[in-house]
Amino acid sequence: MITFSLSLVALVLGYIFYGRYVERVFGPDDRVTPAVAKADGLDYIVLPGWKIFMIQFLNIAGTGPIFGAIMGAKFGPAAYLWIVFGCIFAGAVHDYMSGMLSMRHDGASLPEMIGHYLGKTTKNVMLVVTVLLLIMVGAVFVYSPAEILHTIGGDTLMWIIVIFCYYFIATMLPIDKIIGKVYPLFAFSLLFMAGALMVWLFMHWPTLPELWTHCYNMGAATEPDKWTDNIFPALFITIACGAISGFHATQSPLMARCVKSERMGRPVFYGAMITEGIVALIWATVSAWFFYGEPTPGYELIEAAKNGFHTSAPAVVNIICKDWLGVAGAILAMLGVVAAPITSGDTALRSARLIVAEWLKLDQRPVPKRLMVCLPLFACSITLLVWQIGNPDGFNTIWQYFGWTNQALSVFTLWTITVYLVRRKKNFWITLIPALFMTTVCSTYIFISKQMLHLSEPVGYALGVACLVAACLWFALWYRREKSKQVNE
């Protein structure tokens, strides 16, 4: 609990001090924002600051900081380091800069910003990658809520149809009609659940593994047959939301189109990510007690966990919330594992609509033009869902590729922001270092992961280091050319 307490304080201080420094680097001013200049009553709409924060938090969170933290807690207290340092120095900077950069480019989507700073070829590649990622989000966040709702009543297929109907309506309607009204409620429920669990932790003060006594891969040490992933790079792929996630850069432009003043950027973008980091921290701590509590792991003390217990993230959420928080916890758990994935899916498909429409230069105010974009996207997502249902390991397969694609997207976002900062003669180190780190993480994962090339560890790590060196050399050469160009101009 000492590690948890120190980590919690670090996240708050990170927002106060480092967040303010990042804000000064960017330099928000009083220029007219896209929400005012391009108001269309559909996607560009001025919303209250508190509502934008709640929508942004739920957009980027969903169940990510819960499920990722639960799975990441199997690695042990090393998860705390990644959540704290990743969130403050990488994830929150990534979210703030991508949101503010979108505002400075008239509410542009991520592929447009990547193309502007990294070139047309990179833009086209990332356009495909980004839309595929968002379609995958739409598919993977339908089946599990439908299965849970099936236990209440109706069959799974019926609930899948209901959820997709909701997706379609939420994607087509103006952002203030459903998302602006319902999301703050769901965001509050997630925050309330996290707050209630934090109060429980401080009231009971359980004995947990601390960073200075258990800083190793606890999953591999306690379950060598089941937990074979190495901390590097698997931890940094497993815990994405709560540390850094490329998916967030597809969501920040949604709120960048609703912000009245650039000075709202730090609480909305940086603050929402820090809040997500706190939620991840709480669930990592709850899970540490559940898996490794001393003298007895939490699951041995909970009656509901003794029969057919398995460590899937939704199971852990349901068991802990019902045992700790009673009826209220059961309701919150249901909202967490049902409503949050659905809200992530609908904003993902909304982002995909806007990205494709921006690429095709289609005005989205006429309903027929919205349908032209939505229908093919929904057809692709439904096709992927059908494959997922028909394949016994379909969900896990899609999720693994989603996890890596998600982090790879953060790499391109960080490089885009770095180029922007260099050209504006600002401190580019705040994004260059995270960009180099995540480049190494994603490339190494490709080489050694069982789902990718699955090379031997010495070869995989050596190739990961080679990618790091290549990225450093590429940036050094580009930076030299850029400085020469600036001098000549």
C-alpha positions in Angstrom: 0.0 0.0 0.0 3.0 2.3 0.5 3.9 2.0 -3.2 0.2 2.7 -4.2 0.1 5.8 -2.0 3.3 7.2 -3.3 2.2 6.5 -6.9 -1.1 8.2 -6.3 0.6 11.3 -5.0 3.0 11.2 -8.0 0.2 11.3 -10.5 -1.5 14.3 -8.8 1.9 16.1 -8.7 2.5 15.2 -12.3 -0.7 16.9 -13.4 0.1 20.0 -11.3 3.7 20.5 -12.2 4.6 18.6 -15.4 1.2 19.2 -16.9 1.6 22.9 -16.5 5.1 22.7 -18.0 3.8 20.8 -21.1 1.1 23.5 -21.4 3.7 26.2 -21.4 5.7 24.4 -24.1 2.6 24.3 -26.4 1.5 27.8 -25.6 -2.3 27.9 -25.7 -3.8 31.4 -26.5 -7.1 33.1 -27.1 -7.5 32.3 -30.8 -10.9 31.2 -32.0 -11.3 27.4 -31.7 -12.8 25.1 -34.4 -15.9 24.6 -32.2 -16.7 28.3 -32.7 -15.3 28.9 -36.2 -16.7 25.7 -37.8 -19.9 25.2 -35.7 -22.2 22.9 -37.6 -24.6 21.5 -35.0 -23.3 18.0 -35.7 -19.6 17.4 -34.8 -18.4 21.0 -34.1 -20.4 22.1 -31.1 -19.4 24.1 -28.1 -20.0 22.0 -24.9 -19.4 22.9 -21.2 -15.9 22.2 -19.9 -17.1 19.7 -17.2 -19.0 17.7 -19.8 -16.1 17.7 -22.3 -13.9 16.3 -19.5 -16.3 13.5 -18.6 -16.8 12.6 -22.3 -13.1 12.6 -23.0 -12.4 10.5 -19.9 -15.0 7.9 -20.9 -13.9 8.0 -24.6 -10.3 7.2 -23.7 -11.0 4.9 -20.8 -13.9 2.5 -21.4 -12.7 -0.7 -19.6 -9.1 -0.1 -20.7 -7.6 1.1 -17.4 -9.5 -1.6 -15.6 -8.9 -4.7 -17.7 -5.4 -3.7 -18.7 -4.4 -3.0 -15.1 -5.8 -6.3 -13.9 -3.8 -8.2 -16.5 -0.8 -6.0 -16.0 -0.9 -6.6 -12.2 0.2 -10.2 -12.8 3.7 -8.7 -13.5 3.8 -7.4 -10.0 4.7 -3.9 -8.6 6.6 -3.0 -11.8 3.1 -2.1 -13.2 3.1 0.9 -10.8 6.2 2.3 -12.4 4.8 2.0 -15.9 1.4 3.5 -15.0 3.0 6.5 -13.1 5.9 7.4 -15.5 4.1 6.3 -18.6 1.0 8.4 -17.8 2.8 11.6 -16.7 5.6 11.7 -19.2 4.1 9.8 -22.2 0.4 9.2 -22.2 -0.9 12.6 -20.8 1.6 14.5 -23.1 0.5 12.4 -26.0 -3.2 13.1 -25.4 -2.8 16.8 -24.6 -0.6 17.5 -27.6 -2.7 15.5 -30.1 -5.9 17.3 -28.9 -4.3 20.7 -29.0 -2.7 20.0 -32.4 -6.1 19.0 -33.7 -7.5 22.3 -32.5 -4.6 24.2 -34.3 -5.5 22.4 -37.5 -9.2 23.2 -37.5 -10.2 19.9 -35.7 -8.3 17.7 -38.1 -8.3 13.9 -37.4 -5.2 11.9 -36.6 -4.3 10.7 -40.1 -4.5 14.3 -41.5 -2.1 15.5 -38.8 0.3 12.6 -39.5 0.2 13.4 -43.2 0.9 17.1 -42.6 4.1 16.4 -40.6 5.3 12.9 -41.6 4.3 13.0 -45.3 1.6 11.7 -47.6 2.8 8.1 -47.8 2.8 7.8 -44.0 -0.6 9.4 -43.9 -2.1 6.9 -46.3 -0.6 3.9 -44.4 -1.8 5.3 -41.0 -5.2 6.1 -42.5 -5.7 2.4 -43.2 -4.2 1.3 -39.9 -6.3 3.8 -37.9 -9.6 2.9 -39.6 -8.8 -0.8 -39.1 -8.0 -0.2 -35.4 -11.4 1.6 -34.9 -13.3 -1.1 -36.7 -11.6 -3.7 -34.4 -12.7 -1.6 -31.4 -16.2 -1.7 -32.7 -16.1 -5.5 -33.1 -14.3 -6.5 -29.9 -16.5 -4.3 -27.7 -19.8 -5.8 -28.8 -19.5 -9.5 -28.1 -18.5 -9.5 -24.4 -21.3 -7.0 -23.3 -23.8 -9.1 -25.4 -22.7 -12.2 -23.6 -23.1 -10.6 -20.2 -26.6 -9.1 -21.1 -27.5 -12.6 -22.3 -27.3 -13.8 -18.6 -30.0 -11.2 -17.7 -32.4 -12.2 -20.5 -32.6 -12.7 -24.3 -30.1 -14.4 -26.5 -26.6 -13.1 -27.5 -27.6 -12.4 -31.1 -30.5 -10.2 -30.0 -28.2 -8.1 -27.8 -25.6 -7.9 -30.6 -28.3 -6.4 -32.9 -29.5 -4.0 -30.1 -25.9 -2.8 -29.5 -25.2 -2.3 -33.2 -28.5 -0.4 -33.6 -27.3 1.9 -30.7 -23.9 2.2 -32.4 -25.6 3.3 -35.6 -27.8 5.9 -34.0 -25.0 7.4 -31.8 -22.6 7.6 -34.8 -25.2 9.3 -37.0 -26.7 11.8 -34.5 -25.1 15.1 -33.4 -22.6 14.6 -30.6 -24.7 16.5 -28.0 -27.8 14.4 -28.5 -26.7 11.0 -27.1 -23.0 11.1 -26.3 -23.3 14.5 -24.7 -26.1 13.4 -22.4 -25.4 9.8 -21.5 -21.6 9.7 -21.4 -21.2 11.9 -18.3 -23.4 9.6 -16.3 -21.3 6.5 -17.3 -18.1 8.4 -16.6 -19.4 9.3 -13.2 -20.2 5.6 -12.5 -16.7 4.5 -13.4 -15.1 7.3 -11.2 -17.5 6.4 -8.3 -16.5 2.7 -8.6 -12.8 3.6 -8.5 -13.3 6.0 -5.7 -15.2 3.5 -3.6 -12.5 0.8 -4.1 -9.8 3.4 -3.1 -11.7 4.1 0.1 -11.9 0.4 0.8 -8.1 0.0 0.2 -7.3 2.8 2.6 -9.7 1.6 5.2 -8.4 -2.0 5.2 -4.8 -1.2 4.3 -4.1 -4.8 2.9 -0.5 -6.1 2.9 0.6 -6.1 -0.7 3.9 -6.7 -2.6 5.9 -3.5 -2.6 8.2 -2.2 -5.3 11.4 -2.5 -3.2 10.7 -6.1 -2.2 9.0 -7.6 -5.4 10.4 -5.7 -8.4 10.5 -8.7 -10.7 8.1 -10.6 -12.9 5.8 -12.1 -10.2 3.6 -13.8 -12.8 6.5 -15.8 -14.2 7.7 -16.6 -10.7 4.4 -17.8 -9.3 2.9 -19.3 -12.4 5.8 -20.3 -14.7 3.5 -22.6 -16.8 0.8 -20.1 -17.4 2.6 -16.7 -17.3 5.4 -16.8 -19.8 5.5 -13.2 -21.0 8.5 -11.0 -20.1 8.0 -7.6 -18.5 9.7 -6.0 -21.5 7.9 -5.5 -23.8 4.7 -7.3 -22.7 3.9 -5.1 -19.8 4.0 -2.0 -22.0 1.5 -3.6 -24.4 -0.8 -5.0 -21.8 -1.2 -1.8 -19.9 -2.0 0.7 -22.6 -5.0 2.8 -21.3 -3.7 4.1 -18.0 -0.2 4.7 -19.4 -0.2 5.5 -23.1 -2.6 4.5 -25.9 -2.7 5.4 -29.5 -6.5 5.0 -29.5 -6.7 8.2 -27.5 -5.3 10.2 -30.4 -8.3 9.1 -32.4 -10.6 10.3 -29.7 -9.0 13.7 -28.7 -10.1 15.3 -32.0 -13.7 14.5 -31.2 -13.4 16.8 -28.1 -11.1 19.3 -29.9 -14.1 20.1 -32.0 -16.1 21.0 -28.9 -13.7 23.1 -26.8 -14.5 26.8 -26.6 -11.0 27.9 -25.5 -7.5 26.5 -25.9 -6.9 27.2 -22.2 -9.3 24.3 -21.4 -6.9 21.9 -23.0 -4.8 20.9 -19.9 -7.8 19.8 -17.7 -9.6 18.2 -20.6 -6.8 16.3 -22.3 -3.9 16.0 -19.8 -6.3 15.9 -16.8 -8.5 13.1 -18.3 -5.4 11.0 -18.9 -4.1 11.5 -15.4 -7.6 10.5 -14.1 -7.4 7.4 -16.2 -4.0 6.7 -14.7 -5.5 6.9 -11.2 -8.2 4.5 -12.1 -5.6 2.1 -13.5 -3.5 2.5 -10.4 -6.5 1.6 -8.2 -7.4 -1.5 -10.2 -3.7 -2.6 -10.3 -3.6 -2.4 -6.5 -7.0 -4.2 -6.1 -5.7 -6.9 -8.4 -2.3 -7.1 -6.6 -4.3 -7.9 -3.4 -6.5 -10.3 -5.4 -3.5 -12.2 -6.9 -0.7 -11.8 -4.3 -2.2 -10.5 -1.1 -0.4 -11.6 2.1 -0.7 -13.8 3.9 -3.6 -15.0 1.8 -4.5 -13.9 -1.8 -7.8 -12.1 -2.0 -9.4 -14.7 -4.2 -9.0 -17.3 -1.5 -11.1 -15.1 0.9 -14.0 -14.4 -1.5 -16.6 -17.2 -1.6 -17.6 -16.3 -5.2 -14.1 -16.9 -6.4 -13.7 -20.5 -5.1 -16.0 -22.2 -7.6 -14.7 -22.1 -11.1 -12.4 -19.1 -10.5 -10.5 -17.8 -13.5 -8.4 -14.7 -13.7 -10.2 -13.1 -16.7 -10.5 -9.3 -16.2 -14.4 -9.2 -16.3 -14.5 -12.1 -13.7 -12.2 -10.2 -11.3 -14.3 -7.0 -11.7 -17.6 -8.8 -11.0 -16.2 -10.8 -8.0 -14.5 -7.9 -6.3 -17.2 -5.3 -6.8 -20.0 -7.6 -5.6 -17.9 -8.7 -2.5 -16.6 -5.3 -1.5 -19.4 -2.9 -2.6 -22.6 -5.1 -2.3 -25.6 -4.3 -4.5 -24.2 -1.0 -5.5 -21.0 -2.7 -6.5 -22.9 -5.2 -8.6 -24.6 -2.4 -10.5 -21.4 -0.5 -11.0 -19.6 -3.7 -12.2 -22.4 -4.2 -14.7 -22.0 -0.6 -15.9 -18.3 -1.1 -16.1 -18.2 -4.3 -18.1 -21.3 -3.6 -20.3 -21.8 0.2 -20.7 -18.1 1.2 -20.9 -17.1 -1.1 -23.8 -20.2 -0.1 -25.7 -19.4 3.6 -25.3 -15.8 2.9 -26.5 -17.2 1.1 -29.6 -19.6 3.9 -30.6 -17.0 6.7 -30.4 -14.6 4.5 -32.3 -17.0 4.1 -35.2 -17.8 7.8 -35.0 -14.1 8.6 -35.2 -13.8 6.3 -38.2 -16.7 8.1 -39.9 -15.1 11.5 -39.5 -11.6 10.2 -40.6 -13.0 8.6 -43.8 -15.2 11.6 -44.5 -12.2 14.0 -44.1 -10.2 11.8 -46.4 -13.0 11.8 -49.0 -13.8 15.5 -48.4 -17.5 14.6 -47.8 -19.6 17.2 -45.9 -21.2 15.2 -43.1 -24.2 17.5 -42.5 -26.4 15.8 -45.1 -27.7 12.5 -43.8 -27.2 10.6 -47.1 -23.4 11.5 -47.0 -23.2 10.2 -43.5 -24.8 7.0 -44.6 -22.3 6.7 -47.4 -19.5 6.5 -44.9 -21.3 4.7 -42.0 -22.7 1.7 -43.9 -19.4 0.3 -45.2 -17.7 0.8 -41.8 -20.5 -1.1 -40.0 -20.4 -3.8 -42.6 -16.7 -4.4 -42.0 -17.2 -4.3 -38.2 -20.1 -6.8 -38.4 -18.0 -9.1 -40.7 -15.2 -9.1 -38.1 -17.6 -9.8 -35.3 -19.1 -12.8 -37.2 -15.5 -14.2 -37.7 -14.8 -13.6 -34.0 -17.9 -15.5 -33.0 -17.2 -18.4 -35.4 -13.6 -18.7 -34.3 -13.1 -20.3 -30.8 -10.2 -18.0 -30.1 -11.4 -15.1 -32.2 -11.7 -12.6 -29.4 -8.2 -13.2 -28.0 -6.7 -13.1 -31.5 -8.4 -9.8 -32.4 -7.5 -8.3 -28.9 -3.8 -9.2 -29.3 -3.5 -7.5 -32.6 -5.6 -4.6 -31.3 -3.2 -4.2 -28.4 -0.1 -3.9 -30.6 -1.8 -1.8 -33.3 -3.0 0.6 -30.5 0.6 1.1 -29.2 2.0 1.4 -32.7 -0.4 4.2 -33.4 0.9 6.0 -30.3 4.4 5.8 -31.9 3.3 7.7 -35.0 1.4 10.2 -33.0 4.5 11.0 -30.8 6.7 11.3 -33.9 4.1 13.7 -35.5 4.1 15.9 -32.4 7.9 15.8 -32.2 8.2 17.1 -35.8 5.7 19.8 -34.9 7.6 20.9 -31.9 10.9 21.0 -33.8 9.4 23.2 -36.5 8.0 25.5 -33.9 11.4 25.7 -32.1 9.9 24.3 -28.9 11.2 21.7 -26.5 10.8 18.5 -28.5 12.5 16.2 -26.0 9.2 15.9 -24.1 7.8 13.8 -27.0 11.1 12.5 -28.6 12.0 10.4 -25.6 8.6 8.7 -25.3 8.6 8.2 -29.1 11.9 6.4 -29.0 10.9 4.3 -26.1 7.6 3.2 -27.6 9.3 2.6 -31.0 11.6 0.1 -29.1 8.6 -1.5 -27.3 6.5 -2.1 -30.4 9.4 -3.3 -32.6 10.7 -5.7 -29.9 7.2 -7.0 -29.4 7.0 -7.8 -33.1 10.2 -9.8 -32.9 9.7 -11.9 -29.7 5.9 -12.1 -29.3 4.3 -15.5 -29.8 1.5 -13.8 -31.8 4.1 -12.1 -34.1 7.5 -13.4 -35.3 8.3 -15.3 -32.1 12.1 -15.1 -32.5 14.5 -16.2 -29.8 14.9 -13.6 -27.0 18.6 -12.7 -27.7 17.8 -12.1 -31.4 14.5 -10.3 -30.7 16.0 -7.9 -28.1 19.0 -7.3 -30.4 16.7 -6.3 -33.2 14.7 -4.1 -30.9 17.9 -2.2 -29.9 18.8 -2.0 -33.6 15.4 -0.3 -34.3 16.1 2.1 -31.5 19.5 3.0 -33.0 18.0 3.3 -36.5 15.3 5.7 -35.1 17.9 7.8 -33.4 20.0 8.1 -36.5 16.9 8.9 -38.7 15.9 11.7 -36.3 19.4 13.1 -36.0 19.7 13.3 -39.8 16.3 14.7 -40.3 16.9 17.3 -37.5 20.1 18.4 -39.1 18.4 19.0 -42.4 15.5 20.8 -40.7 17.8 23.1 -38.8 19.7 23.9 -42.0 16.4 24.7 -43.7 15.3 27.0 -40.9 18.7 28.8 -41.1 18.3 29.3 -44.8 14.8 30.6 -44.4 
